[in-house]
Amino acid sequence: MSNEWEWGVGNKADSKAFETGRFDDGQEFELIWGEHPHSRQDDRMYARLQNGTIEGFAGHRILTRVELRTFNYLKCSDLSGNQVRKGGQFKIYFNDILVWAEFIREADHGLRKAARRLEELADSPAHLWELEKLGGRKIFYMNCPAIIDSFHCDESEGAGNRIIIKADGCKIPMPAHYEHGERYDWDEDTVVTSTGDKNIWWFRD
C-alpha cells in the first residue's frame, strides 16, 4: 500500500482543510476530515501541521480564554456625593480575539454570568473566531433582509460586544419594546446591537 494511503484520510493530495486550529504558542495547523477513525472514539478529524505531517486530532478547535477581576473605583456625584464603589469585569477570548467584555460587581456572580455567556457565544452561528467572515454577512433582522456592517468589542466599555447591522433593500421595523418604551430614536436603516440579539436570524443565502 502506498504511503499516500496509510494515514487514514485517503489521498493526501485530495485532502481539503475545512478550518484551522492552533497551538498555545499561536502556531496554526489545518483541520481535515478523514476516511478512517484514528481512535477508539471514532475520531475522523486530523491535523495537518505546517511541516506537512498529519496527526490524529482530538483537541480544541477553538482556544478559549476567560479573564475575571474585581476592582474599586471612585464614583463622583454632585447630587449624592462621592463614594468608592465596587466593580469588576470579565472578558472572553476566542483564539486570542476579544469577543465579549462585561461589567460586574461581585466575582462569584461574574463567574456564573461568564459561564452562561461563554456557552451562548460558543453556540452562536456568528462564529466570532472567524471575524474576517462576519463583515458583509447576510442575515435577517426582525424578518428584514440585512447585512452585518462591522463588529466591535471594547474592553473599556464592558458592555458585551457590538455589531452594526444595515438594512438590505427594506426598512427595519421598530421592535415593540422601543415603541412602547422610553426610546424613540429608532433607525430603520441601521441597528446597533450585540451578537446575542434574539431578533437576528443568521441563516440567509
MARBA-3410 file (N, C-alpha, C, O; in Angstrom, 1 decimal):
205
0.8,-1.2,0.0,0.0,0.0,0.0,0.9,1.2,0.0,1.9,1.3,0.7 ~ 0.5,2.2,-0.8,1.3,3.4,-0.9,1.2,4.2,0.4,0.2,4.2,1.1 ~ 2.3,5.0,0.7,2.3,5.8,1.9,1.2,6.9,1.8,0.8,7.5,2.8 ~ 0.8,7.2,0.5,-0.3,8.2,0.4,-1.6,7.8,1.0,-2.5,8.6,1.2 ~ -1.7,6.5,1.3,-3.0,6.0,1.8,-2.9,5.4,3.2,-3.9,4.9,3.8
-1.7,5.5,3.9,-1.5,4.8,5.1,-2.0,5.6,6.4,-2.2,5.0,7.4 ~ -2.3,6.9,6.2,-2.6,7.7,7.4,-4.1,7.8,7.7,-4.4,8.5,8.6 ~ -4.9,7.2,6.9,-6.3,7.1,7.3,-7.2,8.2,6.7,-8.4,8.1,6.9 ~ -6.7,9.2,6.0,-7.5,10.2,5.5,-7.8,10.0,4.0,-8.8,10.6,3.4 ~ -7.1,9.2,3.3,-7.3,9.0,1.9,-6.1,9.6,1.2,-5.0,9.6,1.7
-6.2,10.0,0.0,-5.1,10.6,-0.8,-4.8,11.9,-0.3,-5.6,12.8,-0.2 ~ -3.5,12.1,0.1,-3.1,13.4,0.7,-3.4,14.6,-0.2,-3.7,15.7,0.2 ~ -3.2,14.3,-1.5,-3.3,15.4,-2.5,-4.8,15.9,-2.6,-5.0,17.0,-3.0 ~ -5.7,15.0,-2.2,-7.1,15.4,-2.3,-7.7,16.0,-1.0,-8.8,16.4,-1.0 ~ -6.9,16.0,0.1,-7.5,16.4,1.3,-7.6,17.9,1.4,-6.6,18.7,1.0
-8.8,18.4,1.8,-9.0,19.9,1.8,-9.3,20.3,3.3,-10.0,19.7,4.0 ~ -8.6,21.4,3.6,-8.8,21.9,5.0,-10.1,22.6,5.1,-10.5,23.4,4.2 ~ -10.9,22.3,6.2,-12.2,23.0,6.4,-12.1,24.0,7.4,-13.0,24.9,7.6 ~ -11.0,24.1,8.2,-10.8,25.0,9.3,-9.4,25.0,9.7,-8.6,24.1,9.4 ~ -9.0,26.0,10.5,-7.6,26.0,11.1,-7.7,25.9,12.6,-8.7,26.4,13.2
-6.8,25.3,13.2,-6.6,25.2,14.7,-5.3,25.9,15.0,-4.6,26.3,14.1 ~ -5.0,25.9,16.3,-3.7,26.5,16.7,-3.2,25.8,18.0,-4.0,25.3,18.8 ~ -1.9,25.9,18.2,-1.3,25.5,19.4,-1.3,26.7,20.4,-1.6,27.9,19.9 ~ -0.9,26.5,21.6,-0.9,27.6,22.6,0.1,28.7,22.2,-0.1,29.9,22.6 ~ 1.1,28.4,21.5,2.1,29.4,21.1,1.7,30.2,19.8,2.4,31.0,19.3
0.5,29.9,19.3,0.0,30.6,18.2,0.2,30.0,16.8,-0.4,30.4,15.8 ~ 1.0,28.9,16.8,1.3,28.2,15.5,0.0,27.5,15.0,-0.6,26.8,15.8 ~ -0.3,27.8,13.8,-1.6,27.3,13.2,-1.4,25.9,12.5,-0.3,25.6,12.1 ~ -2.5,25.2,12.4,-2.4,23.9,11.6,-3.8,23.8,10.9,-4.8,24.4,11.4 ~ -3.9,23.0,9.9,-5.1,22.8,9.2,-5.9,21.6,9.7,-5.3,20.6,10.1
-7.2,21.7,9.7,-8.0,20.6,10.1,-8.7,20.0,8.9,-9.2,20.7,8.1 ~ -8.6,18.6,8.8,-9.2,17.9,7.6,-9.9,16.7,8.1,-9.6,16.2,9.2 ~ -10.9,16.3,7.4,-11.7,15.1,7.7,-11.0,13.9,7.1,-10.5,13.9,6.0 ~ -11.1,12.8,7.8,-10.5,11.5,7.3,-11.6,10.5,7.0,-12.7,10.5,7.3 ~ -11.1,9.5,6.2,-12.0,8.4,5.8,-12.0,7.3,6.9,-13.0,6.6,6.9
-11.0,7.3,7.8,-11.0,6.2,8.8,-10.7,6.9,10.1,-10.0,7.9,10.2 ~ -11.3,6.4,11.2,-11.0,6.9,12.6,-9.6,6.6,13.0,-9.0,5.6,12.6 ~ -9.1,7.4,13.9,-7.8,7.2,14.4,-7.8,6.9,15.9,-6.7,6.9,16.5 ~ -9.0,6.7,16.5,-9.0,6.5,18.0,-10.2,5.6,18.3,-11.0,5.3,17.4 ~ -10.3,5.2,19.5,-11.5,4.4,19.9,-12.8,5.1,19.9,-13.9,4.5,20.0
-12.7,6.5,19.9,-13.9,7.3,19.9,-14.3,7.6,18.5,-15.2,8.4,18.2 ~ -13.8,6.9,17.5,-14.1,7.0,16.1,-13.9,8.5,15.6,-14.6,9.0,14.7 ~ -12.8,9.1,16.1,-12.5,10.4,15.7,-12.0,10.4,14.2,-11.0,9.6,13.9 ~ -12.6,11.2,13.4,-12.2,11.2,12.0,-11.6,12.5,11.6,-11.4,12.8,10.4 ~ -11.2,13.3,12.5,-10.6,14.6,12.3,-9.1,14.5,12.4,-8.6,13.9,13.4
-8.4,15.1,11.5,-7.0,15.1,11.5,-6.4,16.5,11.5,-7.1,17.5,11.0 ~ -5.2,16.7,11.9,-4.5,18.0,11.9,-3.3,17.8,11.0,-2.5,16.9,11.1 ~ -3.2,18.8,10.0,-2.0,18.8,9.1,-1.1,20.0,9.6,-1.5,21.1,9.5 ~ 0.0,19.6,10.1,0.9,20.7,10.6,1.6,21.4,9.5,1.5,21.0,8.4 ~ 2.3,22.5,9.9,2.9,23.4,8.9,4.1,22.7,8.2,4.4,23.1,7.1
4.7,21.6,8.8,5.7,20.9,8.1,5.2,19.8,7.2,5.9,19.1,6.6 ~ 3.8,19.7,7.1,3.2,18.7,6.2,2.8,17.4,6.9,2.1,16.7,6.3 ~ 3.3,17.2,8.1,2.9,15.9,8.7,1.4,16.0,9.2,0.9,17.0,9.4 ~ 0.8,14.8,9.2,-0.6,14.7,9.6,-0.8,13.8,10.8,-0.2,12.7,10.9 ~ -1.5,14.4,11.8,-1.7,13.7,13.1,-3.2,13.6,13.4,-3.9,14.4,12.9
-3.5,12.6,14.1,-4.9,12.5,14.6,-5.2,13.7,15.5,-4.4,14.1,16.2 ~ -6.5,14.2,15.4,-6.8,15.4,16.2,-8.0,15.1,17.1,-9.1,14.6,16.6 ~ -7.8,15.3,18.4,-8.9,15.3,19.4,-8.8,16.5,20.3,-9.1,16.4,21.5 ~ -8.3,17.6,19.8,-8.0,18.8,20.6,-9.2,19.8,20.5,-10.3,19.5,20.1 ~ -8.9,21.0,21.0,-9.8,22.1,20.9,-9.8,22.8,19.6,-8.7,23.2,19.1
-10.9,22.8,18.9,-10.9,23.5,17.6,-10.8,25.0,17.8,-10.2,25.7,17.0 ~ -11.4,25.5,18.9,-11.3,27.0,19.3,-10.6,27.1,20.7,-11.1,26.5,21.6 ~ -9.6,27.8,20.8,-8.9,28.1,22.1,-9.7,29.2,22.8,-9.9,30.3,22.2 ~ -10.1,28.9,24.0,-10.9,29.9,24.8,-10.1,30.4,26.0,-9.5,29.6,26.7 ~ -10.3,31.7,26.3,-9.7,32.2,27.5,-10.7,33.2,28.1,-11.3,34.0,27.5
-10.8,33.0,29.5,-11.8,33.8,30.2,-10.9,34.5,31.3,-10.2,33.9,32.1 ~ -11.0,35.8,31.4,-10.4,36.6,32.4,-11.4,37.3,33.3,-12.4,37.9,32.8 ~ -11.2,37.3,34.6,-12.1,38.0,35.5,-11.3,38.7,36.6,-10.4,38.2,37.1 ~ -11.8,39.9,37.0,-11.1,40.6,38.1,-12.2,41.5,38.7,-13.2,41.9,38.1 ~ -11.9,41.9,40.0,-12.7,42.9,40.7,-11.8,44.1,40.9,-10.6,44.0,41.0
-12.4,45.3,41.1,-11.6,46.5,41.4,-12.5,47.5,42.1,-13.7,47.3,42.2 ~ -11.9,48.5,42.7,-12.6,49.6,43.3,-12.5,50.9,42.4,-11.4,51.0,41.8 ~ -13.5,51.7,42.4,-13.4,52.9,41.6,-14.1,54.1,42.4,-15.0,53.8,43.2 ~ -13.8,55.3,42.1,-14.4,56.5,42.7,-15.6,57.0,41.9,-15.4,57.4,40.8 ~ -16.8,56.9,42.5,-18.0,57.5,41.8,-18.2,58.9,42.3,-18.3,59.1,43.5
-18.2,59.8,41.4,-18.3,61.2,41.7,-19.7,61.7,41.4,-20.1,61.5,40.2 ~ -20.4,62.4,42.3,-21.7,62.9,42.0,-21.9,64.2,42.8,-21.7,64.2,44.0 ~ -22.4,65.2,42.1,-22.7,66.5,42.8,-24.0,66.3,43.6,-24.3,67.1,44.5 ~ -24.8,65.3,43.3,-26.1,65.2,44.0,-26.0,64.3,45.2,-26.5,64.7,46.3 ~ -25.4,63.1,45.1,-25.3,62.2,46.2,-24.0,62.2,46.9,-23.8,61.5,47.9
-23.0,62.9,46.4,-21.7,62.9,46.9,-20.8,61.8,46.4,-21.2,60.9,45.7 ~ -19.5,61.9,46.6,-18.5,60.9,46.1,-18.5,59.7,47.0,-18.8,59.7,48.2 ~ -18.2,58.6,46.3,-18.1,57.3,47.1,-17.2,56.3,46.3,-17.3,56.2,45.1 ~ -16.4,55.6,47.1,-15.7,54.5,46.5,-16.6,53.3,46.4,-17.2,52.8,47.4 ~ -16.7,52.7,45.2,-17.6,51.6,44.9,-16.9,50.4,44.4,-15.8,50.5,43.9
-17.6,49.3,44.4,-17.0,48.0,43.9,-17.4,47.8,42.5,-18.5,48.2,42.0 ~ -16.5,47.3,41.7,-16.7,47.0,40.3,-15.9,45.8,39.9,-15.2,45.2,40.7 ~ -16.0,45.4,38.7,-15.2,44.3,38.2,-15.5,44.1,36.7,-16.3,44.9,36.1 ~ -14.9,43.1,36.1,-15.2,42.8,34.7,-14.7,41.4,34.4,-13.7,40.9,34.9 ~ -15.4,40.8,33.4,-14.9,39.5,32.8,-14.8,39.7,31.3,-15.6,40.5,30.7
-13.8,39.1,30.7,-13.6,39.1,29.3,-13.4,37.7,28.8,-12.9,36.9,29.4 ~ -14.0,37.5,27.6,-13.9,36.2,26.9,-13.2,36.4,25.6,-13.5,37.3,24.8 ~ -12.3,35.5,25.3,-11.5,35.5,24.1,-11.7,34.2,23.4,-11.7,33.1,24.0 ~ -11.8,34.2,22.0,-11.7,33.1,21.2,-10.5,33.2,20.3,-10.4,34.2,19.5 ~ -9.6,32.3,20.4,-8.3,32.3,19.6,-7.7,33.7,19.8,-7.2,34.3,18.8
-7.6,34.2,21.0,-7.0,35.5,21.3,-7.7,36.7,20.8,-7.2,37.8,20.8 ~ -8.9,36.5,20.3,-9.8,37.6,19.9,-10.8,37.9,20.9,-11.5,37.1,21.4 ~ -10.8,39.2,21.4,-11.8,39.6,22.4,-13.2,39.6,21.8,-13.4,40.3,20.9 ~ -14.1,38.8,22.3,-15.4,38.7,21.8,-16.5,39.1,22.7,-17.6,39.3,22.3 ~ -16.1,39.3,24.0,-17.1,39.8,25.0,-16.4,40.4,26.2,-15.4,39.8,26.7
-16.9,41.5,26.7,-16.4,42.1,27.9,-17.6,42.7,28.7,-18.4,43.4,28.1 ~ -17.7,42.4,30.0,-18.9,42.8,30.7,-18.6,43.3,32.1,-17.7,42.7,32.8 ~ -19.2,44.3,32.6,-19.0,44.9,33.9,-19.8,44.0,34.9,-20.8,43.5,34.6 ~ -19.1,43.8,36.1,-19.7,43.0,37.2,-19.5,43.7,38.5,-18.7,44.7,38.6 ~ -20.2,43.3,39.5,-20.0,43.8,40.9,-19.2,42.8,41.8,-18.3,43.2,42.5
-19.6,41.6,41.7,-19.1,40.5,42.6,-18.5,39.4,41.7,-19.0,39.1,40.6 ~ -17.4,38.8,42.2,-16.7,37.8,41.5,-17.5,36.6,41.3,-17.5,36.0,40.2 ~ -18.2,36.1,42.3,-18.9,34.9,42.2,-20.1,35.0,41.2,-20.3,34.1,40.4 ~ -20.8,36.1,41.3,-21.8,36.4,40.3,-21.3,36.5,38.9,-21.9,36.0,37.9 ~ -20.1,37.1,38.8,-19.5,37.3,37.5,-19.0,36.0,36.9,-19.1,35.8,35.7
-18.6,35.0,37.7,-18.2,33.7,37.2,-19.4,33.0,36.6,-19.3,32.3,35.6 ~ -20.5,33.1,37.3,-21.7,32.4,36.8,-22.2,33.1,35.5,-22.6,32.4,34.5 ~ -22.1,34.4,35.4,-22.5,35.1,34.2,-21.6,34.7,33.0,-22.0,34.5,31.9 ~ -20.3,34.7,33.4,-19.3,34.4,32.3,-19.5,33.0,31.8,-19.3,32.7,30.6 ~ -19.8,32.0,32.6,-20.1,30.6,32.2,-21.3,30.6,31.2,-21.2,29.9,30.2
-22.3,31.3,31.6,-23.5,31.3,30.7,-23.2,32.0,29.4,-23.6,31.5,28.3 ~ -22.5,33.1,29.4,-22.2,33.9,28.2,-21.2,33.1,27.3,-21.4,33.1,26.1 ~ -20.3,32.4,27.9,-19.4,31.6,27.1,-20.1,30.5,26.3,-19.8,30.3,25.2 ~ -21.1,29.9,27.0,-21.9,28.8,26.3,-22.7,29.4,25.2,-22.8,28.8,24.1 ~ -23.3,30.6,25.4,-24.0,31.3,24.3,-23.1,31.6,23.1,-23.5,31.4,22.0
-22.0,32.2,23.4,-21.1,32.7,22.3,-20.5,31.5,21.6,-20.4,31.6,20.3 ~ -20.2,30.4,22.3,-19.7,29.2,21.6,-20.7,28.6,20.7,-20.3,28.0,19.6 ~ -22.0,28.6,21.1,-23.0,28.0,20.3,-23.6,29.0,19.2,-24.4,28.5,18.4 ~ -23.2,30.2,19.2,-23.7,31.2,18.3,-23.3,30.9,16.8,-22.1,30.5,16.6 ~ -24.2,31.0,15.9,-23.9,30.8,14.5,-22.9,31.9,13.9,-22.4,31.8,12.8
-22.7,33.0,14.7,-21.8,34.1,14.3,-20.4,33.6,14.1,-19.7,34.3,13.3 ~ -19.9,32.6,14.8,-18.6,32.1,14.7,-17.6,33.3,14.9,-16.9,33.7,14.0 ~ -17.6,33.8,16.1,-16.8,35.0,16.4,-15.3,34.8,16.3,-14.5,35.8,16.2 ~ -14.8,33.6,16.2,-13.4,33.4,16.0,-13.0,33.5,14.5,-11.8,33.4,14.2 ~ -14.0,33.8,13.7,-13.7,34.0,12.2,-14.3,35.4,11.9,-15.1,35.5,11.0
-13.7,36.4,12.5,-14.2,37.8,12.3,-14.1,38.2,10.9,-14.9,39.1,10.4 ~ -13.1,37.7,10.1,-13.0,38.1,8.7,-14.2,37.7,7.9,-14.4,38.3,6.8 ~ -15.0,36.7,8.4,-16.2,36.3,7.6,-17.4,37.0,8.1,-18.5,36.8,7.5 ~ -17.3,37.7,9.2,-18.5,38.3,9.8,-19.0,39.6,9.1,-20.2,39.7,8.8 ~ -18.0,40.5,8.7,-18.4,41.7,8.0,-18.9,41.3,6.6,-18.3,40.6,5.9
-20.1,41.9,6.3,-20.7,41.6,5.0,-21.6,40.4,5.0,-22.2,40.1,4.0 ~ -21.7,39.7,6.1,-22.6,38.5,6.2,-24.0,38.9,6.0,-24.5,39.9,6.7 ~ -24.8,38.2,5.2,-26.2,38.4,5.0,-27.0,37.7,6.1,-26.7,36.6,6.4 ~ -27.9,38.5,6.7,-28.7,37.9,7.8,-30.2,38.4,7.6,-30.5,39.2,6.7 ~ -31.0,38.1,8.5,-32.3,38.7,8.7,-32.4,39.4,10.0,-31.9,38.8,11.0
-32.9,40.6,10.1,-33.1,41.2,11.4,-34.6,41.7,11.4,-35.1,42.4,10.6 ~ -35.3,41.2,12.4,-36.8,41.5,12.5,-37.5,41.0,11.2,-38.3,41.7,10.7 ~ -37.0,39.9,10.7,-37.5,39.3,9.4,-37.2,40.2,8.2,-37.8,40.0,7.1 ~ -36.3,41.2,8.4,-36.0,42.1,7.3,-34.6,41.7,6.8,-33.7,41.5,7.6 ~ -34.4,41.5,5.4,-33.0,41.3,4.9,-32.1,42.4,5.3,-32.4,43.5,5.2
-30.9,41.9,5.8,-29.9,42.9,6.3,-28.5,42.3,6.1,-28.3,41.2,5.8 ~ -27.5,43.2,6.4,-26.1,42.8,6.2,-25.4,43.3,7.4,-25.6,44.5,7.9 ~ -24.5,42.5,8.0,-23.6,43.0,9.1,-22.5,43.9,8.5,-21.7,43.5,7.7 ~ -22.5,45.1,9.0,-21.5,46.1,8.6,-20.2,45.9,9.3,-19.1,46.0,8.7 ~ -20.2,45.8,10.6,-19.0,45.7,11.4,-19.2,45.1,12.7,-20.3,45.0,13.2
-18.1,44.6,13.4,-18.1,44.0,14.7,-17.1,44.8,15.6,-16.1,45.2,15.1 ~ -17.5,45.0,16.8,-16.6,45.7,17.7,-16.8,45.2,19.2,-17.9,45.0,19.6 ~ -15.7,45.0,19.8,-15.7,44.7,21.3,-14.6,45.5,22.0,-13.4,45.3,21.7 ~ -15.0,46.4,22.8,-14.0,47.3,23.5,-14.1,46.9,25.0,-15.1,47.1,25.7 ~ -12.9,46.5,25.5,-12.9,46.1,26.9,-13.1,47.2,27.9,-13.5,47.0,29.0
-12.8,48.5,27.5,-13.0,49.6,28.3,-14.5,49.9,28.5,-14.9,50.5,29.5 ~ -15.4,49.5,27.5,-16.8,49.8,27.7,-17.4,48.7,28.6,-18.3,49.1,29.4 ~ -17.0,47.5,28.5,-17.5,46.5,29.4,-19.0,46.2,29.2,-19.7,45.8,30.1 ~ -19.5,46.3,28.0,-20.9,46.2,27.7,-21.2,45.1,26.6,-22.0,45.3,25.8 ~ -20.5,44.0,26.7,-20.7,42.9,25.8,-19.9,43.1,24.5,-18.7,43.3,24.6
-20.6,43.0,23.4,-20.0,43.3,22.1,-21.0,44.1,21.3,-22.1,44.3,21.7 ~ -20.6,44.6,20.1,-21.4,45.4,19.4,-21.3,45.1,17.9,-20.2,45.0,17.4 ~ -22.4,44.9,17.2,-22.4,44.8,15.7,-23.3,45.9,15.2,-24.3,46.3,15.8 ~ -22.9,46.4,14.0,-23.7,47.3,13.2,-24.4,46.6,12.1,-23.7,46.0,11.3 ~ -25.7,46.6,12.0,-26.5,46.0,11.0,-27.1,47.0,10.1,-27.7,47.9,10.5
-27.0,46.8,8.8,-27.5,47.7,7.8,-28.7,46.9,7.1,-28.6,45.8,6.7 ~ -29.8,47.7,6.9,-30.9,47.1,6.1,-30.5,46.9,4.7,-29.7,47.6,4.1 ~ -31.0,45.8,4.1,-30.7,45.4,2.7,-31.9,45.4,1.8,-32.5,44.4,1.6 ~ -32.3,46.7,1.4,-33.4,46.8,0.5,-34.7,46.8,1.2,-35.8,46.6,0.6 ~ -34.8,47.2,2.5,-36.0,47.3,3.2,-35.9,48.3,4.3,-34.8,48.9,4.5
-36.9,48.4,5.1,-36.9,49.2,6.3,-37.1,48.3,7.5,-38.0,47.5,7.5 ~ -36.2,48.4,8.5,-36.2,47.5,9.6,-37.3,48.0,10.6,-37.3,49.2,11.0 ~ -38.3,47.2,10.9,-39.4,47.6,11.7,-39.0,47.8,13.2,-38.0,47.2,13.6 ~ -39.6,48.7,13.9,-39.3,49.0,15.2,-39.8,47.9,16.2,-41.0,47.6,16.1 ~ -39.0,47.4,17.0,-39.5,46.4,18.0,-40.5,47.0,19.0,-40.4,48.2,19.2
-41.3,46.2,19.5,-42.4,46.6,20.4,-41.8,47.3,21.6,-42.4,48.3,22.1 ~ -40.7,46.8,22.1,-40.2,47.4,23.4,-39.6,48.8,23.1,-39.3,49.5,24.1 ~ -39.3,49.1,21.9,-38.9,50.5,21.6,-40.2,51.4,21.5,-40.2,52.5,22.1 ~ -41.2,50.9,20.8,-42.4,51.7,20.5,-43.1,52.0,21.8,-43.7,53.1,22.0 ~ -43.1,51.1,22.8,-43.9,51.3,24.0,-43.0,51.6,25.2,-43.4,51.7,26.3
-41.7,51.9,24.9,-40.8,52.2,26.0,-40.4,53.7,25.9,-41.2,54.5,25.5 ~ -39.3,54.0,26.4,-38.9,55.4,26.5,-37.9,55.8,25.4,-37.5,57.0,25.4 ~ -37.6,54.9,24.5,-36.7,55.2,23.4,-37.5,55.4,22.1,-38.3,54.6,21.8 ~ -37.2,56.5,21.4,-37.9,56.8,20.2,-36.9,57.1,19.1,-37.3,57.7,18.0 ~ -35.6,56.8,19.3,-34.6,57.1,18.3,-34.3,55.9,17.3,-33.2,55.7,16.9
-35.4,55.2,17.0,-35.2,54.0,16.1,-34.8,54.4,14.7,-35.3,55.3,14.1 ~ -33.8,53.7,14.2,-33.3,54.0,12.8,-33.7,52.8,11.9,-33.3,51.7,12.2 ~ -34.5,53.1,10.9,-35.0,52.0,10.1,-33.9,51.4,9.1,-34.1,50.4,8.5 ~ -32.8,52.1,9.0,-31.7,51.6,8.1,-30.5,51.0,8.8,-29.8,50.2,8.2 ~ -30.3,51.3,10.1,-29.1,50.9,10.8,-29.5,50.5,12.2,-30.3,51.2,12.9
-29.0,49.3,12.7,-29.3,48.9,14.0,-27.9,48.6,14.7,-27.1,47.9,14.1 ~ -27.7,49.1,15.9,-26.6,48.8,16.7,-27.0,47.9,17.8,-27.8,48.3,18.6 ~ -26.5,46.7,17.9,-26.9,45.7,18.8,-25.7,44.8,19.2,-24.6,45.1,18.8 ~ -26.0,43.6,19.8,-25.0,42.6,20.1,-25.2,41.4,19.3,-26.3,41.2,18.8 ~ -24.2,40.5,19.3,-24.4,39.2,18.6,-25.4,38.3,19.3,-25.8,37.3,18.7
-25.8,38.6,20.5,-26.7,37.8,21.2,-28.2,38.2,21.0,-29.1,37.7,21.6 ~ -28.4,39.2,20.2,-29.7,39.8,19.9,-30.6,38.7,19.3,-30.3,38.1,18.3 ~ -31.7,38.4,20.0,-32.6,37.3,19.5,-33.4,37.7,18.2,-34.0,36.8,17.6 ~ -33.3,38.9,17.8,-34.0,39.3,16.6,-33.2,39.0,15.3,-33.7,39.2,14.2 ~ -32.0,38.5,15.5,-31.1,38.1,14.4,-31.4,36.7,14.0,-31.4,35.8,14.8
-31.6,36.5,12.7,-31.6,35.1,12.1,-30.4,35.1,11.2,-30.4,35.8,10.2 ~ -29.5,34.2,11.6,-28.2,34.2,10.9,-28.1,33.5,9.6,-27.1,33.6,8.9 ~ -29.1,32.8,9.2,-29.0,31.9,8.0,-29.8,32.5,6.9,-31.0,32.4,6.7 ~ -29.0,33.2,6.0,-29.6,33.8,4.8,-28.6,33.6,3.7,-27.4,33.9,3.8 ~ -29.1,33.1,2.6,-28.2,32.8,1.4,-27.8,34.1,0.8,-27.1,34.1,-0.2
END
